[in-house]
Amino acid sequence: MSIKKTLLTTAVGFGLTAGIAAADGHTSLTIAIVNNGHMINMQTVAEAYTAETGVELNWVSLEEGVLREQVTSDTATGGGQYDIINIGMQEAPIWGAAGWIEPLELSDDYDVGDLLPAMANGLSADGTLYAAPFYGESSMVMYRKDLTDAAGVTIADNDSWENVMAAAAAMHDPDNGVYGACLRGKPGWGDNMAFVTTMVNSFGGAWFDADMKPALDSDEWNAAINFYVELLGTYGPPGSEGNSFNEILALYNEGKCGLWIDATIAASFLEVDGVAYAQSPNAGNPVGANWLWAWAMAVPTGSPNSEAAHAFIEWATSKEYIQAVGNHPDFGWGSVPTGTRASTYEIAEFQAAAPFAAAEMAAIESAAPAATDLKPYVGVQFAAIPEFPEVGTAVAQEIAAALSGAKTVEEALAASQEAADAIMREAGYYE
């Protein structure tokens, strides 16, 4: 019997049909993950996978920006440090087309058709899936309804930014440790720029014009960034230029945030009472008001443990994994990874435990990553071009400088335009 068939029998408890490279405990997979809650939970849930299959799992858990830097460097150079990597929608199609990651080989029982189309499409190139979504997300407003009720204000779906600022002002009570708005400020193309780009989109702005020339000195960017700096600088917590997802999640769960506009997946980890949800604010342009993202799992090309890596990914992104988390004594149905499979939203236990589910699905389904007359590139909070991480990182530093007061908004945007133009010219997009 082949090794694949041998381990197939040991994996029945997980509903697996793919095989593992070895059943004797000598196969070891090194997995690079982002240090977000669902990924951390996976390490606990996967202890049963090792017990069942004998495959040892070595986890490298990194902060988002560090993960991107290390995984990109290792994968691009064929360094071979990792058998499985966390990547997202910005990287997966580009890396797949470049041959940096392997096409996924998934069994019929995996049910690829159950994946939400937005997620599957965003992780594919030319119809080939290169990364499997572990969890998916859009963005939405998460606000303390007890505080808005007490202040006599409301937040509606796709509300105006002016009303959002008014709500933040009404809830803002720094003497009692409550800040009206908690928003990303930490520099990084996937940190502050994830939120900032959606805000710019809603103001009618874009990263590039029709000729792929940077458009960061436009009136729309100027209006959006001035509003962002005013909102977060006036009603946000001190030191917001150092806050991203994990930092704000901690603040929110300490009762220090009136509203937070961020990844829908955050709702899985909110521990305070009285939270309500609304679709992302809009400054008049409904396209791109909320982002679309998936943290996904991929196999770098040339991994010596490719077969075992593919099999683990199949398990970790399967319907069976959702059941394993939902029924786990340490987690439960409110903690399952969401935003990936239609079937998750049909589970009665999940519906009962996840009051955010309907708002999350509405946000995912309304996200608009396709190129339009307003933007010539694919992506909502990013541009799906190889140069974007470099462009986004450079601009992120300038926006953080504007937020901290080290630069004016106008100075920051002028420097952003100059940096982005240099990168795009060097890449050959125009003379």
N, C-alpha and C positions, 0 to 999 in steps of 0.2 A: 504493500500500500504506500502511496506517495506521502511525503511529509504533509503536503497540503490536506490530503484526505484524512490523514491521521489526526491532525489537530482540529479538523472540522467536527469530529465527534466530541471533542472536549469543549467546543465552543457552543454547543447546543443550548446551554443555559442562557446564553446571551442572545439567542435567535440569530446567530451568525451563519452565513453560508460561505463566506470567504475563509480561506485558510490562513494559518500563521506559519512563519518560517520554521519554527522548531517547537517541539513539545516538551523538551527536557529541561527547560529553565535556563538554557544558555543564550537564548536570543534576548538582546537588550536593545531597547529603543530609547534614543535621546530626543526629547520633545521640547521645543522652545515655545513657551506660551506667554501671553500677556497677563499681567498680574491683576486681572479683573475677577470679580467674585465667582462667576460661573466656571472660569478656568481653574480657579483654586479649588472649587468644589469637585471638579473632575478628578483631581488627584486622589481624593478620598473614595469616590465612587469606583474608580479604576482599580482599587486594591482587589476587588473581587475579580476583575479581569485577569490580573496577574495570578491570583489563586487558581483560576479556572484554566488558564492557558499556559502558565509557566513563563510568559513573556515579561521580562523585567522592564520597568518604565522609569527612566531617569528624567526628571523634570528640571527645566531651566526656566524659572519664572522671572520675567523682567518687566520693568516699567515700560509703558507704551513706546515712548520715544527711543529708549535704549534698545528695545526689542527690534524695532524697525531698522535701526542702524546696524545692529549685529547680524540680523537675519539677511538683510540686503547684501552686506559685504560678504558673508559666508556663501550665500547662494550664488551670487554673481561670479565669484571666483572658483566655485566648485570646492570650497574648503572642506566640506564633509563633516562639519561638527554635529549636524542635526539630521535625524531620520525623518522627523515631522516638524513642520513649522506652522506657526500662526501667521497668516497674512490676510489681507482684506480685498475689497473690490478694486482698489486702485492698482494693486500689484498683480492679482491673479491672472487677468487676461493678458497683460503685457508679458509677464514672466512665462506663462504657458506658451504664448506665441513664439517667445525667444528660445524655448527649450530648456529653461532653467528648472521647471518643475514638471512632474510627470502627469500625463492624463490619468484621471482616476478610473480604476476598473472596479465597478460596483455590481453586485449580484442583483438578480431580478427581485429577490426578497427585500432588498434595500428600498425599493419603491422610489426611484428618482422622481417619478411624476407627482409624488406627494410634496416635494420641495416647492415652496412658494416661487412662482415664476420670476419675481423680482430678484430673488436671491440666486437662483440657478443661472439666470441670464447674466447677472453681474459678476459671476465667478467663472464664466465660460469665454472661450475665444473660438470663433468660427464653429459654434455649436458643440464644442468639446468642453466638458466640465473638468477644470483643473484643480479646484479646491472645493471641499465639502463644507457647507456652513454649519458651524457649531452653535452660534446664535446669531440672529439677525436683528436689525434695529432700524428705526427711523428716529426722529426727534419730536418732542412735544413739550408742552408746558406742564410741570408738576408743581402745584401750588397748595398752600395751606388754606383750605376753605374755611377753617375755623377763624383764621386771621382775616381773610377777606370779608367774611360775614361780620366780624366784630368791627371792622373798619368801614363797613357799608359800601364796599366796592365789589365788582364782579370781573371775571375774566372769561371771555367767550372764545369759542373755536375761531381760529384765524382772526383774532382780534387785531386792532391797530396797535402799532408800537406806542403811540401816545397813551392809549388806555392801559397798556402794560406798564408803562412808566408811572402812570397815576396810581395803579394798584401797588406797585413797589413802594412808592412814596407813602401811601396810606399804611402799609404794613411795617415800614421801616421804624425800628425802635432800638437803636444801638445801645441806649442806656440799659436796656434789659436784654441785650445780647441777641437781638433779632435784626437781621439785615434784609431789606426789601427784595433784593435780587442777587442770586448767586449764579454767576456765569463763568465760563472758562476764560482764563487769562494767561495761562502758562504757555510760553511760545512753543510751537510745533505745528507742522502741517496737519497733523491729526489731532492736535490739542486745541489751542485757541482758534486756529483757522477753521476747524470743523464748524464751530458755532458762527464765527465771524462771516464765513462765506455764505452760509444760509441767510444771514441777516442782509448781506450785500445783495444776494439774489432777490430777496423780497423787496429791496429798494430799486430793483431793475438793473443792477450792475452785473458784471461778469469778469472773470479773470482775463479773458482775451477777446479781442475783436474778431471780425470775420477773417482777417489775415493772420490770426494767431499772434498779433502784437499785444503786449500787456496793456490793460485798460485800467490800471490802478490809480491813475491821476484823474479819473472821471468824476463828474458831479455826483454820480450815484455812490461811488466808493466814499467820497468825501462826506456825503450826508449820512451814510450808514455808520462810518467809523466815528464821526462826531457824536452820533446818537449813542453808540456803544460805549464810548468813553464817558459820556455824561451819565448814562444809566448806571453803569457799573462803578464809575468813580464816585457817584453821589450816594447810591443806595446799596452798594456792594460791601462785602467785608474788607477790612484792611488787608493789603497784600494780595489782592486778587490777581495780580500779574504772576503769581506763583501757583495758582489753583487750576487744576484740571479735574477730570472725572472723579478720581478717588478722593481728592481733597474736599471737593464739594459734597460728595456723598457723606463723608464724615460730618461735615458741618450741618447738612440737612438732618441727619439722624440725631444730632445734638440739639435740634430745635432752633437752629440759628438762621434758617433761610425762609423767607416768605414765598418766593417762587424760584424755580430752577428750570431753565430751558436746556434740555440735553437729551441724551440717548434714551429711547423708550425702555431699554433694558434696565435702566436704573430703578424703574418702578418695582422690579423684583426684590430690591434690596432696601427699600424704604421701610423704616421701623417706627415712624411717628404716626400718630393718628390724624385723621381729618384731611388726608391728601385727596385732591381732586385733579382731574386731567383735562387739558384742552389742546386742540391742534395749534400748531406753531403760528406765531404772529405774522402779519402780512402788511407790507407798506404799499400795497396796491398791485403787486405782481404775484399772482398765485403760483407761478411756476418756480419751484425751487425753494419754497418756504420751509421745507423740512428735508433733512438729509436721508440718505439710504446707505446702509453699511452692513457688512457681515464680517465677524471674526470667523475665519475659516481655517481648515487644516489641509496642508498640502505636503507632498513628498518631493524633496529636492532631487533633481535628476542625478543618478549615479549612486544613490544610497545603497550600501551593501545589504541593507535589510528592507529592501523595497517591498517584498511580498508581505512581510510582517507589518510594515508601516501602513500599507493599503488596508490590511485587515483591521488594524486598530482604528483607523479613520472610519471605516464602515461601521464598526461598533459604536464609536463615540459620537457619531452624528445620526444614529438610527432611531427609529421609533422605540426600540427596546431600551435605548439609553434614557430616553424621556421617562419611560416607565420606571427605570431603575432609580432615577433621581426622585420622581414623585413618590415612590414607595420607600425611599431611604429614611431611616429613623432620624438622621441628622438634618434632613433638608425638607422634603415634602413638595406638594404640588405648586405652591407659590414660588418655588425656587428652581423650577425646571427651565432650561434654556428655551427661549421663545424666538419667534420671528423667523423660523426656518421651515416648518412643516404645517400644512393645512390641518392635518389630523390632530395636532396638539390642541388647536382651538375648539375641537369637537369633544374633548375629554371633559366629562361632567365635573370631575374633581378639580381639574385645572380651572374651569370656569368659575367654580365656587371660591377658589383661593386667589384668583387674579382679577381684582376689580378694574385693572388697567387694560385688560385684554382687548376690549373693543376699541379703545382709543389707540392702542398700539397698532392693531391691524389697519385701522383707518389711516394712520400716518404712513405705514408701509405702502399701502395701496395707492396713496395720493402722491408719493414721491415721484419726481420727474427727472430721471437721469439722462434722458435722450438729448441730443443736440437740438437746438431750436434756433429761431431767428435771433434770440437774445444771446445765445452762447453757441459757438461752433464746435464744442467738445462734449464728450460724454462724461457725466458725473454731476453730482449735486454739490457736495461740499469739497470736491476735489475735481481735478481735470485728469482724465485717463490718458495721460501722455507720460513717457518715461522721465521727462524733465520736471514734472510737477513737484516731487518731493524736494528738489533743490530750490525751486522757485518758492514753494509754500513755506519752507523753513526760513528762507531769507526774509520774506514778508512777515512771518510770524514774529520775528525778533523786533521788527519795526513797530508792529501793532502793540506789542507788549511795552515797548518804550513809550509809545503815546499814552497807554493806559497808566503807566507809572508816573507820567509827567516829565520824563526825561527828554521827550521831544513833543512838539506840537503835532497835531494830526496832519497838518499840511506838510511838515518836515518828514514825518514818517512815511506818508504816501509818496512823496517825491523820491525818497531814498528807495522805497519799494519798487517804484516804477523803473528806476535806474538799474537796480539789481536784477529785476526780472528781465528787462530788455537785454542786458548783457548775456544772461543765461540763454535766452531764446535765440539771440543772434549767433552765439557760439555754436548752438545746436543746429544751426542752418535753416531755421524756419523762414528767415528773410535776410536780406542784405543789410 
